[in-house]
Amino acid sequence: MSAWVTLTDVQRNEVPAWVESRDVSSSTFSLGRESADDGSWRRQESQFRRWVASDSEFPPEAGRYHLYVSRACPWAHRTIIARALMGLEDAIGLSSVDPIRDHRGWAFTGGEYVDPVNAFAFLSEAYHATDPGYAARVTVPVLWDRASGVIVSNESADILRMLGTVFVPFASHPIELVPDDLHRQIDELNDRIYDNVNNAVYKAGFSRRQNVYEREVRALFGMLDKLDQRLADRRFLFGPEPVETDWRLFTTLVRFDAVYQIHFKCSLRKLIEYPNLWPYARDLYQWPGVSETVNFDEIRRHYFLTHPMINPSGLVAMRPLASFDEPAGRQALGQT
């Protein structure tokens, strides 16, 4: 049985209780040291980047490691997807934090947001247990070692790669997320998509000067245009099956029209206006086991209610009507 639960999306014509009752003044997010003097935003480097390996202090073992995630966060979402696709639910536990943060950061607030491993109230406790002097921003996902009581990694790219490699022996239905013959090409495209798509929406949304914002938005859509062209004659980025790069891209695309196009002002185009990227995103959403990992309710709550410097009213934008359940029609691409 899965350790996480996907909430039912609120009805579009109803006003959900959490919108009426939420006090946005309690939710704060500071750009802090990641806001540069030139008006740009520069993401902090992950500080815990150790690796699960047979020759390391963190050997591969079923039941030893636990994932702390937020279903709202695209970086955590990629690890949730990999865990589900590989069938690692029995080997690696998972706990979700509340999508709404206040000045204390990610929290376990009760109900479905609890920590059964350490009974932490805040994810920052995991960071301080690992490094008492930790002073940077607390992020998700976190791969926690239950045996030693420390964080193995808080870098989503590394955790995603580990889930698809070192944990394969414990997977109930393993898949190849990084085929050997595509390893170099996958790493290269991962880097380009990270800088120009995954992180670009944040660089645009958190920029503080008009010229910086416009530069980041143009770079973002330049890359989306290239990806749309790439997908014109192939079902997925590297062929007929999705690989790690597809899932790294998907977690940004699935949030694009509901959040980034509105909240972060990535406004040149909507995802639904792309002839190939839009059906491609639906194709990934409809891949077995993936739609259950998407929670638009939590995604929207997180962004619109935790960035008061961007959205001081605390109003949560209504979810776009375009449906990810609409048939993608891409199965025949690249088959001839």
FIFI-367659 format. One record per residue (C-alpha): residue number from 0; residue in one letter; z, y, x. Coordinates in Angstrom, 3 decimals. Layout:
  seq  type        zz        yy        xx
  NUM     A         Z         Y         X
...
REM end
This chain:
  seq  type        zz        yy        xx
    0     M     0.000     0.000     0.000
    1     S    -0.923     3.445     1.336
    2     A     1.948     5.644     2.545
    3     W     0.401     8.768     1.087
    4     V    -0.440     9.813    -2.442
    5     T    -3.352    11.896    -3.653
    6     L    -2.440    14.273    -6.437
    7     T    -4.593    14.708    -9.519
    8     D    -6.589    17.941    -9.394
    9     V    -5.446    20.528   -11.906
   10     Q    -7.703    21.118   -14.885
   11     R    -9.963    24.086   -14.253
   12     N    -9.127    25.743   -17.555
   13     E    -5.370    25.465   -17.089
   14     V    -3.036    27.712   -15.115
   15     P    -0.954    25.323   -12.976
   16     A     2.791    25.848   -12.842
   17     W     2.829    26.301    -9.091
   18     V     0.569    29.370    -9.412
   19     E     2.882    31.000   -11.936
   20     S     6.113    30.254   -10.106
   21     R     5.179    30.693    -6.462
   22     D     6.822    33.580    -4.619
   23     V     4.264    34.365    -1.951
   24     S     6.703    36.615    -0.110
   25     S     8.428    33.484     1.209
   26     S     5.232    32.140     2.808
   27     T     4.344    33.692     6.121
   28     F     1.931    32.902     8.897
   29     S     1.871    34.977    12.052
   30     L    -1.155    35.154    14.333
   31     G     1.323    35.765    17.140
   32     R     0.117    35.033    20.660
   33     E    -3.165    33.655    19.334
   34     S    -4.310    37.135    18.322
   35     A    -6.014    38.797    21.304
   36     D    -6.177    42.490    22.135
   37     D    -9.928    42.587    21.483
   38     G    -9.422    41.582    17.832
   39     S   -10.383    37.953    18.295
   40     W    -8.300    34.889    17.529
   41     R    -7.818    32.264    20.239
   42     R    -6.336    28.960    19.183
   43     Q    -3.410    27.710    21.246
   44     E    -3.849    24.621    23.380
   45     S    -2.147    21.432    22.227
   46     Q     0.817    20.781    24.518
   47     F     1.396    17.066    23.928
   48     R    -1.622    15.047    24.989
   49     R    -0.348    11.661    26.077
   50     W    -2.276     8.519    25.315
   51     V    -1.470     5.174    23.735
   52     A    -2.698     2.574    26.235
   53     S    -1.677    -0.850    27.512
   54     D    -0.832     0.579    30.943
   55     S     1.088     3.621    29.702
   56     E     4.626     4.294    28.492
   57     F     3.140     4.148    24.984
   58     P     1.612     0.668    24.615
   59     P    -0.404    -0.240    21.505
   60     E     1.889    -1.893    18.960
   61     A     1.682    -2.261    15.204
   62     G     4.498    -0.429    13.442
   63     R     5.574     1.584    16.473
   64     Y     3.713     4.819    15.732
   65     H     3.850     7.234    12.824
   66     L     1.549    10.059    11.753
   67     Y     2.879    13.358    10.481
   68     V     0.119    15.177     8.599
   69     S    -0.743    17.776     6.022
   70     R    -3.387    16.787     3.491
   71     A    -4.378    20.442     3.358
   72     C    -5.165    20.725     7.075
   73     P    -8.671    19.814     8.296
   74     W    -7.376    18.762    11.720
   75     A    -4.879    16.351    10.167
   76     H    -7.412    15.263     7.558
   77     R    -9.693    13.748    10.197
   78     T    -6.878    11.405    11.265
   79     I    -6.058    10.503     7.657
   80     I    -9.705     9.527     7.147
   81     A    -9.853     7.440    10.332
   82     R    -6.645     5.602     9.444
   83     A    -8.105     4.742     6.023
   84     L   -11.566     3.776     7.281
   85     M   -10.119     1.510     9.980
   86     G    -7.590    -0.085     7.651
   87     L    -4.583     0.947     9.728
   88     E    -2.225     1.688     6.852
   89     D     0.012    -1.286     7.677
   90     A     0.004    -0.593    11.420
   91     I     0.642     3.153    11.458
   92     G     2.952     4.909     9.010
   93     L     2.164     8.307     7.537
   94     S     4.202    11.181     6.118
   95     S     2.876    14.405     4.593
   96     V     4.467    17.832     4.850
   97     D     4.435    20.349     2.019
   98     P     1.166    22.348     2.073
   99     I     3.094    25.616     1.671
  100     R     4.706    26.942     4.837
  101     D     7.268    29.687     5.185
  102     H     8.415    31.344     8.406
  103     R    10.049    28.067     9.457
  104     G     6.748    26.189     9.507
  105     W     5.709    22.828     8.090
  106     A     8.492    21.322     5.986
  107     F     9.514    18.149     4.207
  108     T    10.628    19.584     0.872
  109     G    11.304    16.400    -1.090
  110     G     9.398    14.343    -3.615
  111     E     6.201    13.167    -1.950
  112     Y     6.907    15.362     1.090
  113     V     9.601    13.357     2.849
  114     D    10.108    11.882     6.298
  115     P    11.249     8.257     5.981
  116     V    11.374     7.784     9.758
  117     N    13.682    10.543    11.014
  118     A    14.693    12.394     7.834
  119     F    13.446    15.612     9.396
  120     A    13.609    18.681     7.163
  121     F    11.064    20.510     9.296
  122     L     8.330    19.201    11.555
  123     S     9.595    21.561    14.247
  124     E    12.456    19.084    14.710
  125     A     9.983    16.558    16.095
  126     Y     8.727    19.143    18.568
  127     H    12.206    20.123    19.709
  128     A    13.235    16.469    20.005
  129     T    10.322    16.050    22.411
  130     D    10.746    19.369    24.223
  131     P    13.884    21.432    23.433
  132     G    12.178    24.495    24.896
  133     Y     9.045    24.272    22.765
  134     A     8.184    27.785    21.550
  135     A     4.553    27.614    20.434
  136     R     3.252    27.136    16.892
  137     V     4.099    23.794    15.270
  138     T     0.921    22.021    14.208
  139     V    -0.317    18.886    12.481
  140     P    -1.246    16.126    13.014
  141     V     1.478    14.607    15.152
  142     L     1.464    11.057    16.482
  143     W     5.126    10.069    16.804
  144     D     6.539     7.203    18.848
  145     R     9.364     5.598    16.898
  146     A    10.544     3.606    19.929
  147     S    11.206     6.539    22.255
  148     G    11.679     9.246    19.620
  149     V     9.081    11.671    20.996
  150     I     5.655    13.048    20.186
  151     V     2.833    11.177    21.867
  152     S     0.171    13.681    20.882
  153     N    -0.350    16.731    18.720
  154     E    -4.058    16.976    19.528
  155     S    -6.155    15.852    16.549
  156     A    -9.215    14.981    18.641
  157     D    -7.183    12.642    20.860
  158     I    -5.386    11.016    17.923
  159     L    -8.687    10.488    16.129
  160     R   -10.185     8.842    19.217
  161     M    -7.134     6.607    19.654
  162     L    -7.287     5.461    16.031
  163     G   -10.877     4.331    16.585
  164     T   -10.284     2.626    19.923
  165     V    -6.849     1.468    21.092
  166     F    -5.650     0.615    17.599
  167     V    -8.668    -1.563    16.758
  168     P    -6.701    -4.839    17.225
  169     F    -4.418    -3.820    14.343
  170     A    -7.152    -2.628    11.969
  171     S    -7.811    -4.684     8.835
  172     H   -11.451    -3.552     8.655
  173     P   -12.358    -1.856    11.955
  174     I   -15.500     0.227    12.261
  175     E   -17.245     1.736    15.279
  176     L   -16.511     5.440    15.251
  177     V   -17.740     5.962    18.821
  178     P   -20.441     3.389    19.696
  179     D   -20.774     2.908    23.457
  180     D   -24.430     3.912    23.532
  181     L   -23.658     7.202    21.766
  182     H   -20.437     8.101    23.555
  183     R   -21.830    10.967    25.634
  184     Q   -23.925    12.427    22.802
  185     I   -20.968    12.236    20.412
  186     D   -18.709    14.100    22.844
  187     E   -21.337    16.791    23.400
  188     L   -21.958    17.401    19.701
  189     N   -18.220    17.244    18.973
  190     D   -17.696    20.145    21.386
  191     R   -20.460    22.245    19.839
  192     I   -19.249    21.610    16.294
  193     Y   -15.645    22.356    17.259
  194     D   -16.448    25.768    18.711
  195     N   -19.123    26.821    16.239
  196     V   -17.940    25.234    12.975
  197     N   -14.448    23.666    12.909
  198     N   -12.738    26.459    14.802
  199     A   -15.313    29.121    13.965
  200     V   -14.100    29.508    10.379
  201     Y   -10.657    30.373    11.757
  202     K   -12.046    32.708    14.398
  203     A   -13.865    34.549    11.624
  204     G   -10.986    34.528     9.170
  205     F    -8.311    35.653    11.630
  206     S   -10.408    38.250    13.463
  207     R    -9.093    41.816    13.299
  208     R   -12.191    43.801    14.169
  209     Q   -15.445    44.031    12.260
  210     N   -17.723    43.377    15.237
  211     V   -15.709    40.298    16.228
  212     Y   -15.759    38.979    12.670
  213     E   -19.530    39.464    12.362
  214     R   -20.147    37.776    15.717
  215     E   -18.143    34.718    14.716
  216     V   -19.754    34.457    11.279
  217     R   -23.257    34.641    12.762
  218     A   -22.403    31.912    15.274
  219     L   -20.975    29.739    12.511
  220     F   -24.030    29.976    10.291
  221     G   -26.377    29.616    13.235
  222     M   -24.792    26.228    13.913
  223     L   -24.787    25.244    10.234
  224     D   -28.504    26.056    10.097
  225     K   -29.141    23.771    13.086
  226     L   -27.105    20.955    11.569
  227     D   -28.970    21.320     8.280
  228     Q   -32.257    20.923    10.142
  229     R   -30.936    17.912    12.067
  230     L   -30.037    16.194     8.804
  231     A   -33.468    16.649     7.258
  232     D   -34.698    13.215     8.388
  233     R   -31.512    11.261     9.082
  234     R   -28.704    10.262     6.761
  235     F   -25.902    11.074     9.198
  236     L   -25.727    12.991    12.454
  237     F   -26.579    10.012    14.650
  238     G   -28.348     7.681    12.253
  239     P   -27.730     5.474     9.221
  240     E   -23.934     5.143     9.675
  241     P   -21.325     7.895     9.999
  242     V   -19.523     8.178    13.325
  243     E   -16.600    10.226    14.588
  244     T   -18.649    13.457    14.690
  245     D   -19.550    13.190    11.003
  246     W   -15.913    12.996     9.988
  247     R   -14.966    15.902    12.254
  248     L   -17.637    17.995    10.537
  249     F   -16.820    16.734     7.046
  250     T   -13.263    18.068     6.953
  251     T   -14.614    21.595     7.437
  252     L   -17.517    21.194     5.008
  253     V   -15.347    19.830     2.206
  254     R   -13.186    22.975     2.399
  255     F   -16.035    25.414     2.874
  256     D   -16.912    26.719    -0.576
  257     A   -13.419    26.304    -2.018
  258     V   -11.708    28.166     0.824
  259     Y   -13.609    29.364     3.889
  260     Q   -16.468    31.094     2.081
  261     I   -13.908    33.076     0.050
  262     H   -10.669    33.275     1.993
  263     F   -12.079    33.555     5.536
  264     K   -15.107    35.623     4.430
  265     C   -17.640    33.116     5.789
  266     S   -19.958    34.636     3.257
  267     L   -23.559    34.496     4.467
  268     R   -24.204    31.331     2.485
  269     K   -22.380    28.677     0.506
  270     L   -22.462    25.022     1.437
  271     I   -24.203    24.261    -1.852
  272     E   -27.135    26.459    -0.744
  273     Y   -28.005    24.132     2.154
  274     P   -30.659    21.565     1.152
  275     N   -29.377    18.900     3.554
  276     L   -25.769    19.749     4.447
  277     W   -24.675    19.832     0.807
  278     P   -25.922    16.331    -0.146
  279     Y   -24.770    15.102     3.285
  280     A   -21.229    16.335     2.554
  281     R   -21.326    14.596    -0.835
  282     D   -22.542    11.409     0.838
  283     L   -19.506    11.435     3.143
  284     Y   -17.148    12.306     0.304
  285     Q   -18.436     9.302    -1.643
  286     W   -18.113     6.928     1.338
  287     P   -15.660     4.150     0.391
  288     G   -12.067     5.271     0.852
  289     V   -12.803     8.918     1.642
  290     S   -12.562    10.789    -1.667
  291     E    -8.998     9.511    -2.027
  292     T    -8.069    11.465     1.121
  293     V    -9.283    14.792    -0.310
  294     N    -6.807    16.868    -2.267
  295     F    -8.359    20.135    -3.390
  296     D    -5.127    21.208    -5.044
  297     E    -3.181    21.086    -1.786
  298     I    -6.063    22.555     0.196
  299     R    -6.303    25.602    -2.053
  300     R    -2.545    26.096    -2.275
  301     H    -2.167    25.959     1.487
  302     Y    -4.748    28.560     2.420
  303     F    -4.377    31.033    -0.420
  304     L    -0.570    30.985    -0.405
  305     T     0.308    30.932     3.294
  306     H    -1.814    33.730     4.737
  307     P    -0.406    36.871     3.061
  308     M    -2.114    39.152     5.603
  309     I    -5.446    37.854     4.238
  310     N    -4.465    37.253     0.614
  311     P    -1.468    39.506    -0.159
  312     S    -1.753    39.007    -3.932
  313     G    -1.115    35.277    -3.634
  314     L    -3.799    34.550    -6.207
  315     V    -5.371    31.127    -5.763
  316     A    -9.147    31.155    -6.174
  317     M   -10.464    28.761    -8.795
  318     R   -12.136    25.651    -7.486
  319     P   -15.960    25.919    -7.463
  320     L   -17.716    24.015   -10.240
  321     A   -20.171    22.191    -7.939
  322     S   -19.107    18.544    -7.816
  323     F   -18.804    16.339    -4.751
  324     D   -19.300    13.417    -7.124
  325     E   -22.925    14.361    -7.802
  326     P   -25.176    11.612    -6.339
  327     A   -26.173    12.415    -2.755
  328     G   -29.513    10.597    -2.800
  329     R   -29.654    10.162     0.985
  330     Q   -29.510     6.385     1.339
  331     A   -33.205     5.995     2.220
  332     L   -33.208     8.546     5.060
  333     G   -33.966     7.110     8.476
  334     Q   -34.703     3.651     7.112
  335     T   -38.395     3.591     8.062
REM end
